[in-house]
């Protein structure tokens, strides 16, 4: 590899209790009139209740806005928020919450300086003005949305999950306090953690990966695997590993590309309303197993400093982990083994981009094999 690029931009700070010093941490950005977007779910968090006066005081010349979200954010929701909120009065955005809240924050920060119908920014827009400074504070760890320049939005008319993906979306600052994640429901924690694992594995094997992205993939995988397989995931100190893996995984993915697992997750997530990370967890082990059994031997590089002794041990422990976590299968969503042939044709057509990122050839027959594993 003679030439490659790697994009990083945000100021990232991770620490237990770091939000208690929020005002000091963000002082360098000189934000005086912030729009604070707060996930409604945080209002019942005992930890956040203690922090809320800090954010309300910080927004005294701006707006503290509670987002009531149902499902994933859409372009249509962005449009309605633009009608409701006067973006001209703000000089910065703070997003407090899960990935959907942060994606909305990215969208509004960008649209404040690039006024248009949100769908006009669909995909990978270029030639845009810089957005308002954006501070992301995640309440669920794993997806990496807090540090990503990608922002996912659903087109309600087309029923497709797309996004507004611009390097301008990199947050100015990322503040990660694992204490804030402790009120998240366990299924959400597991889903987001599995999403992180998919990021690390898909990016590692991606045909577009590079030496630096692989370094982030491997470090992220070590942390996320040990978090899920060894740690008490309900302890704040354990969430530090998840917080680090979240950043590592998304930096790797942004600077390489995805693979079949992420593609399966998007397809079935949208069509069957399965949480994205959970959908990825349904397919990750079997995509890895298919690759390994068909000649891809590089996964062994991910196993350093993990509690596994070779790939056979890894797959056995992965099976046990998925079972303990009660990860669903396609059968739980009404599919049958006899559906796999037709499904493999449909997904192969829809996911050609993700399939092409796999480290070895992945085609309709590969997809059929992976789908059939859901009915073992």
C-alpha positions as CSV (number, residue, x, y, z in Angstrom):
1,X,0.0,0.0,0.0
2,X,1.8,3.1,-1.3
3,X,-0.7,5.7,-0.2
4,X,-3.6,5.9,2.2
5,X,-5.4,8.6,4.2
6,X,-6.9,8.6,7.7
7,X,-9.3,11.2,8.9
8,X,-9.5,12.4,12.6
9,X,-10.8,15.7,13.9
10,X,-12.7,15.8,17.2
11,X,-11.3,16.5,20.6
12,X,-12.2,13.4,22.6
13,X,-12.3,13.2,26.4
14,X,-13.3,10.1,28.3
15,X,-13.6,9.9,32.1
16,X,-15.9,8.8,34.9
17,X,-17.5,12.0,36.3
18,X,-16.2,14.2,33.6
19,X,-19.6,15.9,33.0
20,X,-19.5,17.4,36.5
21,X,-16.9,19.8,35.0
22,X,-18.8,20.3,31.8
23,X,-18.6,24.1,31.7
24,X,-14.8,24.1,32.2
25,X,-14.3,21.3,29.6
26,X,-16.1,23.2,26.8
27,X,-14.9,26.7,27.7
28,X,-12.4,26.7,24.8
29,X,-15.2,26.6,22.3
30,X,-16.6,30.0,23.5
31,X,-20.2,28.9,22.9
32,X,-22.6,31.5,24.5
33,X,-25.9,30.6,22.9
34,X,-26.2,26.9,22.6
35,X,-29.0,24.7,21.4
36,X,-28.9,21.7,23.8
37,X,-30.7,18.7,22.5
38,X,-31.6,16.3,25.3
39,X,-32.9,12.8,24.9
40,X,-36.2,12.5,26.8
41,X,-35.0,9.2,28.3
42,X,-32.3,11.0,30.3
43,X,-34.9,12.9,32.3
44,X,-35.4,9.8,34.4
45,X,-31.7,9.1,35.0
46,X,-30.7,9.8,38.6
47,X,-27.2,10.7,37.4
48,X,-28.4,13.1,34.8
49,X,-30.9,14.7,37.1
50,X,-28.0,15.8,39.3
51,X,-26.2,17.3,36.2
52,X,-29.3,18.9,34.6
53,X,-28.9,22.3,36.3
54,X,-25.4,22.6,34.8
55,X,-26.8,22.2,31.3
56,X,-29.8,24.4,32.0
57,X,-27.5,27.2,33.2
58,X,-25.2,26.8,30.2
59,X,-28.2,27.2,27.9
60,X,-29.7,30.2,29.6
61,X,-29.0,32.4,26.6
62,X,-29.9,29.6,24.2
63,X,-32.4,26.7,24.4
64,X,-32.6,23.4,26.3
65,X,-34.8,21.3,24.0
66,X,-36.1,17.8,25.0
67,X,-36.3,15.4,22.1
68,X,-39.1,12.8,22.2
69,X,-38.0,10.2,19.7
70,X,-39.8,7.2,18.4
71,X,-37.7,5.0,16.2
72,X,-34.8,6.3,14.1
73,X,-34.6,9.9,13.0
74,X,-35.8,10.9,9.6
75,X,-35.2,13.7,7.1
76,X,-38.8,14.6,7.7
77,X,-38.2,15.0,11.4
78,X,-35.2,17.3,10.6
79,X,-37.5,19.5,8.5
80,X,-40.1,19.8,11.2
81,X,-37.4,20.7,13.8
82,X,-36.1,23.4,11.4
83,X,-39.7,24.8,11.3
84,X,-40.0,24.8,15.1
85,X,-36.5,26.0,16.1
86,X,-35.0,29.2,15.0
87,X,-31.5,28.0,14.2
88,X,-30.2,31.6,13.5
89,X,-30.0,32.4,17.2
90,X,-27.5,29.7,18.2
91,X,-23.7,29.6,18.1
92,X,-23.3,25.9,19.0
93,X,-25.1,22.6,19.5
94,X,-24.9,20.2,22.3
95,X,-26.3,16.7,21.9
96,X,-27.1,14.7,25.0
97,X,-28.4,11.1,24.4
98,X,-28.2,8.1,22.1
99,X,-27.1,7.9,18.5
100,X,-30.3,9.3,17.1
101,X,-30.0,12.4,19.2
102,X,-26.5,13.0,18.1
103,X,-27.4,12.4,14.5
104,X,-30.1,15.0,14.8
105,X,-27.5,17.4,16.4
106,X,-25.2,16.8,13.4
107,X,-28.0,17.5,11.0
108,X,-29.1,20.7,12.6
109,X,-25.6,22.0,13.2
110,X,-24.9,21.5,9.5
111,X,-28.3,22.9,8.3
112,X,-27.9,26.0,10.4
113,X,-25.1,27.1,8.1
114,X,-26.4,25.4,4.9
115,X,-30.1,26.1,4.7
116,X,-32.0,23.7,2.4
117,X,-34.5,20.9,2.5
118,X,-32.6,18.1,4.5
119,X,-33.1,15.6,1.7
120,X,-30.9,17.7,-0.5
121,X,-28.0,16.7,1.7
122,X,-28.8,13.0,1.3
123,X,-25.8,10.8,0.8
124,X,-22.3,12.4,0.7
125,X,-22.8,16.2,0.0
126,X,-19.8,18.3,-0.8
127,X,-19.0,22.0,-1.0
128,X,-20.8,22.8,2.3
129,X,-20.2,25.6,4.8
130,X,-18.8,24.6,8.1
131,X,-21.5,23.7,10.7
132,X,-22.0,25.2,14.1
133,X,-19.6,23.8,16.7
134,X,-21.1,20.6,18.0
135,X,-20.5,18.9,21.3
136,X,-21.6,15.2,21.6
137,X,-22.3,13.5,24.9
138,X,-23.4,9.9,24.5
139,X,-25.8,8.2,26.9
140,X,-25.4,4.8,25.2
141,X,-21.9,3.6,24.3
142,X,-20.8,1.4,21.4
143,X,-22.2,2.8,18.1
144,X,-19.5,5.5,17.9
145,X,-22.0,8.0,16.7
146,X,-20.5,10.5,19.2
147,X,-17.3,10.6,17.2
148,X,-18.5,9.9,13.7
149,X,-19.0,12.3,10.7
150,X,-21.8,10.0,9.5
151,X,-25.4,10.9,10.5
152,X,-28.1,8.3,9.8
153,X,-31.6,9.3,8.7
154,X,-34.5,7.4,7.3
155,X,-36.4,8.5,4.2
156,X,-39.9,7.8,5.3
157,X,-41.4,7.8,1.8
158,X,-38.8,5.4,0.4
159,X,-38.4,3.4,3.7
160,X,-34.6,3.5,3.2
161,X,-32.0,4.3,5.8
162,X,-29.5,6.7,4.3
163,X,-27.9,9.7,5.9
164,X,-26.1,13.0,5.7
165,X,-22.4,12.0,5.5
166,X,-20.0,14.9,5.4
167,X,-16.5,15.3,7.1
168,X,-17.9,18.6,8.2
169,X,-20.0,16.6,10.7
170,X,-17.1,15.7,12.9
171,X,-18.1,17.0,16.3
172,X,-15.9,19.8,17.7
173,X,-15.7,17.9,21.0
174,X,-16.8,14.5,22.3
175,X,-17.3,14.1,26.1
176,X,-17.8,10.6,27.3
177,X,-18.8,10.0,30.9
178,X,-19.6,6.2,31.3
179,X,-21.7,7.1,34.4
180,X,-24.3,8.6,32.0
181,X,-24.8,5.2,30.3
182,X,-25.7,3.4,33.5
183,X,-29.5,4.1,33.2
184,X,-29.7,2.7,29.6
185,X,-31.7,-0.6,29.4
186,X,-29.6,-3.7,29.2
187,X,-30.9,-4.7,25.7
188,X,-29.8,-1.2,24.5
189,X,-26.3,-1.7,26.1
190,X,-25.9,-5.1,24.4
191,X,-27.2,-3.9,21.1
192,X,-24.8,-1.0,21.0
193,X,-21.9,-3.2,22.2
194,X,-22.5,-5.7,19.4
195,X,-22.7,-2.8,16.9
196,X,-19.2,-1.8,18.1
197,X,-18.0,-5.3,17.5
198,X,-19.4,-5.3,14.0
199,X,-17.6,-2.1,13.3
200,X,-14.3,-3.5,14.5
201,X,-14.6,-6.8,12.6
202,X,-16.0,-5.4,9.3
203,X,-13.5,-2.6,9.2
204,X,-10.6,-5.0,10.0
205,X,-11.4,-7.2,7.1
206,X,-12.5,-4.5,4.7
207,X,-10.7,-4.4,1.3
208,X,-10.4,-0.6,1.9
209,X,-8.7,-1.0,5.3
210,X,-5.2,0.3,5.9
211,X,-2.5,-0.2,8.6
212,X,-3.8,2.6,10.8
213,X,-7.4,1.6,10.5
214,X,-6.5,-2.0,11.3
215,X,-4.7,-0.8,14.5
216,X,-7.9,0.9,15.7
217,X,-9.9,-2.2,14.7
218,X,-7.8,-4.5,16.7
219,X,-7.6,-2.3,19.8
220,X,-11.4,-1.8,19.6
221,X,-12.0,-5.5,19.2
222,X,-9.9,-6.4,22.2
223,X,-11.8,-3.9,24.4
224,X,-15.3,-4.8,23.2
225,X,-14.7,-8.6,23.4
226,X,-13.2,-8.4,26.9
227,X,-16.1,-6.1,27.9
228,X,-18.7,-8.6,26.8
229,X,-17.0,-11.8,27.8
230,X,-15.2,-10.9,31.0
231,X,-16.5,-7.8,32.6
232,X,-19.5,-7.0,34.8
233,X,-21.2,-4.8,32.1
234,X,-23.3,-3.1,34.8
235,X,-20.4,-1.5,36.5
236,X,-19.3,2.1,35.4
237,X,-15.6,1.2,35.5
238,X,-16.3,-1.7,33.0
239,X,-18.0,0.8,30.7
240,X,-14.7,2.5,30.2
241,X,-13.7,-0.4,28.0
242,X,-16.9,0.0,26.0
243,X,-16.4,3.8,25.7
244,X,-12.9,3.3,24.3
245,X,-14.0,0.5,22.0
246,X,-16.8,2.7,20.7
247,X,-14.3,5.4,19.6
248,X,-11.8,2.9,18.2
249,X,-14.4,1.0,16.2
250,X,-16.0,4.0,14.5
251,X,-12.6,5.6,13.7
252,X,-11.6,2.3,12.0
253,X,-14.9,2.0,10.1
254,X,-14.9,5.6,8.9
255,X,-11.5,5.2,7.5
256,X,-12.0,1.8,5.8
257,X,-15.4,0.5,5.0
258,X,-18.0,-2.0,6.0
259,X,-18.7,-5.6,5.0
260,X,-21.6,-8.1,4.8
261,X,-22.5,-8.0,8.5
262,X,-23.2,-4.3,8.5
263,X,-25.1,-4.8,5.3
264,X,-27.3,-7.5,6.8
265,X,-27.9,-5.3,9.9
266,X,-29.1,-2.4,7.8
267,X,-31.3,-4.6,5.6
268,X,-33.1,-6.5,8.3
269,X,-33.0,-3.6,10.8
270,X,-35.0,-1.4,8.4
271,X,-37.4,-4.1,7.1
272,X,-38.1,-5.9,10.4
273,X,-37.5,-3.0,12.9
274,X,-34.6,-4.8,14.6
275,X,-32.2,-2.5,16.6
276,X,-29.2,-2.0,14.3
277,X,-26.6,-3.5,16.8
278,X,-28.8,-6.4,17.6
279,X,-29.2,-7.2,13.9
280,X,-25.5,-7.1,13.4
281,X,-25.0,-9.4,16.4
282,X,-27.4,-11.9,14.7
283,X,-25.0,-12.3,11.7
284,X,-21.5,-11.4,12.8
285,X,-20.3,-14.8,14.1
286,X,-21.5,-16.6,11.0
287,X,-20.0,-14.1,8.5
288,X,-16.7,-14.5,10.4
289,X,-17.1,-18.3,10.3
290,X,-17.8,-18.4,6.6
291,X,-14.8,-16.2,5.9
292,X,-12.5,-18.3,8.1
293,X,-13.7,-21.6,6.7
294,X,-13.2,-20.3,3.1
295,X,-9.6,-19.3,3.6
296,X,-9.5,-15.9,5.4
297,X,-7.0,-16.4,8.2
298,X,-6.4,-12.8,9.4
299,X,-9.0,-12.8,12.2
300,X,-6.4,-14.4,14.5
301,X,-4.7,-11.0,14.7
302,X,-7.8,-9.7,16.5
303,X,-7.5,-12.3,19.3
304,X,-4.4,-11.0,20.9
305,X,-5.0,-10.1,24.6
306,X,-8.4,-11.8,24.6
307,X,-9.6,-14.8,26.6
308,X,-9.5,-17.1,23.6
309,X,-7.0,-19.7,22.4
310,X,-7.3,-19.8,18.6
311,X,-10.3,-19.5,16.3
312,X,-12.1,-22.6,17.3
313,X,-12.1,-21.5,21.0
314,X,-13.2,-18.0,19.8
315,X,-16.2,-19.3,17.9
316,X,-17.3,-21.6,20.7
317,X,-17.2,-18.7,23.2
318,X,-18.9,-16.4,20.7
319,X,-21.8,-18.9,20.4
320,X,-22.1,-19.0,24.2
321,X,-22.0,-15.2,24.4
322,X,-24.8,-14.8,21.9
323,X,-26.8,-17.4,23.8
324,X,-26.3,-15.8,27.1
325,X,-27.3,-12.4,25.6
326,X,-30.5,-13.9,24.2
327,X,-29.7,-12.6,20.7
328,X,-32.7,-13.3,18.4
329,X,-32.6,-15.1,15.1
330,X,-34.5,-14.6,11.9
331,X,-36.9,-17.3,13.1
332,X,-38.0,-15.0,15.9
333,X,-39.1,-12.5,13.2
334,X,-41.3,-15.0,11.3
335,X,-38.8,-16.2,8.7
336,X,-38.4,-19.9,7.8
337,X,-35.5,-21.9,6.5
338,X,-37.3,-22.2,3.1
339,X,-37.1,-18.4,2.8
340,X,-33.3,-18.4,2.6
341,X,-33.0,-18.9,-1.1
342,X,-35.2,-16.0,-2.0
343,X,-33.8,-13.9,0.8
344,X,-30.2,-14.5,-0.5
345,X,-31.2,-13.2,-3.9
346,X,-32.9,-10.1,-2.5
347,X,-30.1,-9.2,-0.1
348,X,-27.4,-9.9,-2.6
349,X,-28.9,-7.3,-4.9
350,X,-29.6,-4.8,-2.2
351,X,-26.2,-5.2,-0.4
352,X,-23.8,-5.4,-3.3
353,X,-21.7,-2.5,-1.9
354,X,-21.3,-4.1,1.6
355,X,-20.6,-7.6,0.1
356,X,-17.9,-6.1,-2.1
357,X,-16.1,-4.9,1.1
358,X,-15.6,-8.4,2.3
359,X,-11.9,-9.6,2.4
360,X,-12.7,-12.6,0.1
361,X,-15.4,-13.0,-2.5
362,X,-18.9,-12.9,-0.9
363,X,-21.8,-13.7,-3.2
364,X,-25.4,-15.0,-3.3
365,X,-24.2,-18.5,-2.2
366,X,-22.3,-17.1,0.7
367,X,-25.4,-15.1,1.8
368,X,-27.5,-18.2,1.6
369,X,-25.1,-20.1,3.8
370,X,-25.0,-17.3,6.4
371,X,-28.8,-16.9,6.4
372,X,-29.3,-20.7,6.8
373,X,-27.2,-20.6,10.0
374,X,-30.1,-18.7,11.6
375,X,-32.1,-21.9,11.6
376,X,-29.5,-24.4,13.0
